[in-house]
Amino acid sequence: MSQLISHIANLQLKEIAKKVMDGIRITPEEGLALYESADLPTLSLFAVTVKKRFSDDKVFFNQNFHIEPTNKCIYNCKFCSYHKPETDPECWEYSHEEIIDIVKQFDGKPVTEAHIVGGVHPDHDVWYWGALIEKIKKHRPEIHIKAFSAVEIDYMAKKAGLTIEEGLKILKNFGLNSIPGGGAEIFDEKLREKICNEKPSSEQWLLIHETAHKLGIKSNATMLYGHLETYANRIDHLNSLRKLQDRTNGFNCFIPLKFRKANNKMSNLGEVSVVEDLKNYAVSRLFLDNFPHIKAYLPMIGKDTAQLALSFGVDDIDGTIDNTTKIYSAEKNSTMTTRQLSNLILQSGYKPIERDSNYNSIKEW
């Protein structure tokens, strides 16, 4: 690393390299410089250096499945390919009983996590969703339930006439273990007005996660990139997350989510390149110095890009999923066995670690 620093011509990048080597936090201005000026080999070296401080040569995955209760939604985000109106033949809504039948499909399998997210249903409140969690826990008490984006929690609490804190306490009492990071999109309010103007504000998203953390509920964080945002918008987003993590230390993981153009109102924008994906993973790893893990969400970006991302600071590729997600899915079949996941990691020169939802090691492959 020190030899590379001496060959960097850009003085600002040279100073950033010294900070990275010494474990010193980079500023938003320096994060922007990385996006604008650093080449991929440099970003890779920087990001892997930081990744190894957190997880050495380990790369994590878990055995999980997704439950998507409905694609009905009160919101009409322009980037969304998931939401369908009630009259559409592709619209669905599962009852509690049908969802329990999905859970039962995994009886006898060593899954450790049920990930539950979907549309924001107009009729259901925190009591309805809490009762669902209770039923899942009754059938499979040991499973970790990671459920409901901040956007869903915002609505279900209001629907019940409760504060966010009251709603989260109820969900936790029913058995909620953690919450995913969806709904963050991009925090710049002018951009949100253009792409998801009906959704709660970025301030509300951050408040919900901060409240969850104070109640002992861990969460993940996301950022939707590759649409109308600038590099400055991305850094602003990452900086808001970093500040919240400084206060609460409640985030487990950061997951960049790539905008996909299929079947939505923003399809004319196209999609950014794999080069841009890798750059974004690397800068995220370098800027979020208080986030223990960076995830490449395999169903969204595909196996090849996920594998490349391991050389740009990523240390988690989600899980087996078993073809249970329709949200953000770039591949027709998102199922991978533990052996396939471990081989993907081994081929990149890293050590595969099967984990639980809190990143405790279950098995070294």
C-alpha positions in Angstrom: 0.0 0.0 0.0 2.7 2.5 0.9 4.5 1.8 -2.4 1.2 2.6 -4.3 0.8 5.9 -2.4 4.1 7.1 -3.7 2.9 6.5 -7.3 -0.4 8.4 -7.0 -0.1 11.6 -8.9 -3.3 13.2 -7.6 -2.3 14.9 -4.4 -5.8 14.7 -2.9 -6.0 11.0 -3.6 -2.5 10.6 -2.1 -3.8 12.2 1.1 -6.9 10.0 1.1 -4.6 6.9 0.6 -2.6 7.9 3.7 -5.9 8.2 5.7 -7.1 4.8 4.5 -3.8 3.2 5.5 -3.9 4.9 8.9 -7.5 4.2 9.6 -8.5 7.8 9.6 -12.1 8.9 8.7 -12.4 10.5 5.3 -14.5 13.7 4.8 -17.5 14.1 2.5 -15.3 16.2 0.1 -12.8 13.3 0.0 -15.6 10.8 -0.6 -16.7 12.9 -3.5 -13.1 13.0 -4.9 -13.0 9.2 -4.8 -16.1 9.0 -6.9 -14.8 11.6 -9.3 -11.1 10.8 -9.6 -10.1 7.4 -8.4 -9.6 4.6 -10.9 -10.9 1.1 -10.2 -7.6 -0.6 -9.3 -7.0 2.1 -6.7 -10.5 1.9 -5.3 -10.2 -1.9 -5.1 -6.9 -1.7 -3.1 -8.3 0.9 -0.7 -11.6 -0.9 -0.2 -10.1 -4.3 0.4 -7.7 -2.8 2.9 -10.7 -1.5 4.9 -12.7 -4.6 4.4 -10.0 -6.7 5.9 -10.0 -4.6 9.1 -13.6 -5.5 9.7 -13.7 -9.2 8.5 -10.2 -10.2 7.5 -10.5 -12.7 4.6 -14.1 -13.8 5.5 -17.1 -13.3 3.3 -20.5 -14.0 4.8 -23.8 -15.6 3.7 -26.8 -17.1 5.4 -29.6 -19.6 4.8 -32.7 -17.5 4.4 -36.0 -17.1 2.5 -38.2 -14.2 1.7 -41.9 -13.7 2.3 -43.6 -11.0 0.2 -47.1 -10.7 1.6 -48.5 -8.4 -1.1 -47.6 -6.2 -4.0 -50.5 -3.9 -3.3 -49.2 -0.5 -2.2 -50.5 2.9 -1.4 -47.4 4.4 -3.0 -46.6 4.7 -6.7 -42.8 5.3 -6.8 -41.6 5.9 -10.3 -38.7 3.5 -10.1 -40.8 0.6 -8.8 -41.4 -2.5 -10.9 -43.1 -4.4 -8.1 -46.3 -2.5 -7.3 -49.5 -3.6 -9.1 -53.0 -2.1 -8.9 -55.7 -4.3 -7.4 -57.3 -4.9 -10.8 -54.0 -6.2 -12.4 -53.9 -10.0 -12.9 -50.4 -10.0 -11.4 -51.6 -8.4 -8.1 -51.4 -10.6 -5.1 -52.1 -10.6 -1.4 -51.4 -13.6 0.9 -53.5 -14.4 4.0 -51.7 -15.3 7.2 -52.6 -18.9 6.5 -51.0 -18.8 3.1 -47.9 -17.2 4.5 -47.6 -19.9 7.2 -47.8 -22.4 4.3 -44.8 -20.7 2.8 -42.9 -21.0 6.1 -43.8 -24.7 6.3 -42.1 -25.3 3.0 -38.8 -24.8 4.9 -39.6 -27.3 7.7 -36.6 -29.5 8.2 -34.3 -27.1 6.4 -31.5 -25.3 8.3 -32.8 -21.8 7.4 -32.1 -19.2 10.1 -33.9 -16.1 8.8 -37.3 -15.1 7.3 -37.1 -11.8 5.5 -40.5 -10.2 5.2 -41.1 -7.1 3.0 -43.8 -6.1 0.5 -46.0 -3.3 -0.6 -47.6 -0.9 1.9 -51.1 -2.4 2.2 -53.8 0.2 2.7 -55.9 -1.9 5.2 -53.4 -3.5 7.6 -52.0 -2.0 10.8 -49.3 -3.0 13.3 -51.6 -5.4 15.1 -52.3 -7.4 11.8 -48.6 -7.7 11.0 -47.7 -8.4 14.6 -50.1 -11.3 14.7 -48.4 -12.7 11.6 -45.0 -12.5 13.3 -46.5 -14.3 16.3 -47.9 -17.1 14.1 -44.5 -17.6 12.4 -42.7 -17.7 15.8 -45.2 -20.2 17.1 -44.5 -22.5 14.2 -40.7 -22.0 14.2 -39.6 -20.3 17.4 -35.9 -20.2 16.6 -36.1 -18.4 13.3 -34.9 -14.8 13.1 -37.6 -12.5 11.7 -36.2 -9.5 9.8 -39.3 -7.7 8.7 -40.9 -4.5 7.3 -39.1 -1.5 5.8 -39.3 1.8 7.6 -41.9 2.9 5.0 -44.1 -0.1 6.0 -43.6 0.6 9.7 -44.4 4.2 9.3 -47.8 3.4 7.8 -48.8 0.5 10.0 -48.1 2.5 13.2 -50.1 5.5 11.9 -52.9 3.2 10.8 -53.2 1.9 14.4 -53.1 5.5 15.8 -49.7 4.8 17.4 -46.3 6.6 17.5 -43.4 4.9 15.8 -41.9 3.9 19.2 -45.2 2.4 20.3 -45.5 0.5 17.0 -42.0 -0.8 17.1 -42.4 -2.0 20.8 -45.5 -3.9 19.8 -43.8 -5.6 16.9 -40.8 -6.4 19.1 -43.1 -8.0 21.7 -44.7 -10.1 18.9 -41.3 -11.4 18.0 -39.7 -9.0 15.5 -35.9 -9.4 15.7 -34.6 -6.8 13.2 -35.7 -4.6 10.3 -34.3 -4.4 6.7 -33.0 -1.3 5.1 -35.5 -0.7 2.3 -37.3 2.5 1.5 -34.3 4.8 2.0 -33.9 5.3 -1.7 -31.9 8.6 -1.9 -32.1 11.1 1.0 -32.0 14.3 -1.1 -35.5 15.7 -0.8 -35.5 17.3 -4.2 -34.8 14.0 -5.8 -37.3 12.2 -3.6 -39.9 14.7 -4.9 -39.1 13.5 -8.4 -38.9 9.7 -7.9 -41.0 8.9 -4.7 -42.8 12.0 -3.7 -45.6 10.1 -1.8 -43.2 8.4 0.6 -42.2 9.5 4.0 -39.3 11.9 4.1 -35.7 10.9 4.6 -35.8 12.4 8.1 -38.7 10.0 8.9 -36.7 7.0 7.6 -33.8 8.0 9.7 -36.0 8.6 12.8 -37.6 5.1 12.5 -34.2 3.4 12.3 -32.9 5.5 15.2 -35.9 4.6 17.3 -35.5 0.9 16.4 -31.9 1.0 17.5 -32.8 2.6 20.8 -35.2 -0.2 21.4 -32.5 -2.8 20.7 -33.7 -3.7 17.2 -30.9 -3.9 14.8 -31.4 -2.9 11.2 -29.7 -2.6 7.8 -29.5 0.5 5.5 -29.8 0.9 1.7 -29.3 3.4 -1.0 -30.9 3.3 -4.4 -28.3 4.5 -7.0 -28.0 4.7 -10.7 -30.9 6.9 -11.6 -31.1 10.8 -11.4 -28.7 11.2 -8.5 -25.3 12.8 -8.6 -22.2 11.7 -6.7 -22.8 14.5 -4.3 -26.3 13.1 -3.6 -24.7 9.7 -2.8 -22.2 11.2 -0.4 -24.9 13.2 1.3 -26.9 9.9 1.7 -23.8 8.0 3.1 -23.0 10.8 5.4 -26.5 10.8 7.0 -26.1 7.1 7.6 -22.7 7.5 9.1 -23.9 10.2 11.4 -26.7 8.0 12.6 -24.4 5.0 13.1 -22.1 7.2 15.2 -25.1 7.9 17.5 -26.6 4.4 17.8 -24.3 1.7 16.4 -27.5 -0.1 15.4 -26.8 -0.8 11.7 -25.5 -4.3 10.8 -25.0 -3.8 7.1 -25.2 -1.4 4.2 -26.6 -2.5 0.9 -26.4 -0.5 -2.3 -29.4 -1.2 -4.5 -29.0 -0.7 -8.2 -31.8 1.0 -10.1 -33.2 -1.5 -12.6 -35.1 -0.1 -15.6 -37.6 -2.9 -16.4 -41.3 -2.2 -16.1 -41.3 1.2 -14.4 -41.8 4.9 -15.1 -38.1 5.6 -15.2 -37.0 3.0 -17.7 -35.9 5.7 -20.2 -32.9 6.3 -17.9 -31.2 3.0 -18.6 -28.9 1.4 -16.1 -25.3 2.3 -15.0 -22.4 0.0 -15.9 -20.8 -2.7 -13.8 -17.8 -0.4 -13.5 -20.1 2.1 -11.7 -21.5 -0.6 -9.5 -18.0 -1.6 -8.3 -17.0 2.0 -7.8 -20.1 2.5 -5.6 -19.3 -0.6 -3.5 -15.8 0.6 -2.9 -16.6 4.2 -2.0 -19.4 2.9 0.3 -16.9 0.7 2.1 -14.4 3.5 2.5 -16.8 6.2 3.6 -18.9 4.1 6.0 -16.1 3.4 8.4 -18.5 2.6 11.2 -20.5 0.0 9.3 -19.2 -3.5 10.0 -20.5 -5.0 6.7 -21.2 -4.1 3.1 -23.5 -6.4 1.2 -23.8 -7.1 -2.6 -27.4 -8.2 -2.9 -27.0 -11.1 -5.3 -30.5 -11.3 -6.7 -30.3 -7.7 -7.8 -26.9 -7.6 -9.5 -26.4 -11.3 -10.5 -23.7 -13.8 -9.5 -20.9 -12.4 -11.7 -21.1 -8.8 -10.4 -21.5 -10.1 -6.8 -18.3 -12.1 -7.2 -16.5 -9.1 -8.6 -17.7 -6.9 -5.8 -15.8 -9.0 -3.3 -12.7 -7.3 -4.6 -14.2 -3.9 -3.9 -14.9 -4.0 -0.2 -18.0 -6.3 -0.1 -18.0 -9.0 2.6 -21.6 -10.3 2.4 -23.7 -11.7 -0.5 -26.9 -12.3 1.4 -28.2 -15.9 1.3 -29.7 -18.9 -0.2 -33.1 -17.1 -0.7 -34.5 -20.2 -2.5 -36.1 -18.2 -5.3 -38.6 -16.5 -2.9 -38.1 -12.9 -4.0 -39.7 -10.9 -6.8 -38.3 -7.5 -5.5 -35.1 -6.3 -7.2 -34.5 -9.6 -8.9 -32.2 -9.5 -11.8 -32.0 -13.2 -12.4 -34.9 -15.5 -13.1 -33.6 -18.0 -10.5 -32.2 -16.4 -7.4 -31.7 -19.7 -5.6 -28.1 -20.8 -4.7 -27.2 -23.7 -2.5 -24.7 -23.2 0.4 -22.1 -25.1 -1.7 -22.6 -22.8 -4.7 -22.3 -19.7 -2.5 -19.2 -21.0 -0.8 -17.6 -21.9 -4.1 -18.4 -18.4 -5.5 -16.5 -17.0 -2.5 -13.6 -19.4 -2.6 -13.0 -18.7 -6.3 -12.5 -15.0 -5.3 -9.8 -16.0 -2.8 -11.9 -15.5 0.4 -13.1 -17.7 3.2 -16.9 -18.5 3.1 -18.6 -18.1 6.5 -22.2 -19.2 6.9 -23.7 -16.7 9.5 -26.8 -16.0 11.4 -28.7 -12.7 11.1 -26.3 -11.0 13.6 -23.2 -12.1 11.8 -22.3 -14.8 14.3 -20.4 -17.7 12.6 -22.4 -20.9 12.1 -20.0 -22.8 9.9 -16.8 -22.2 8.1 -16.8 -23.8 4.6 
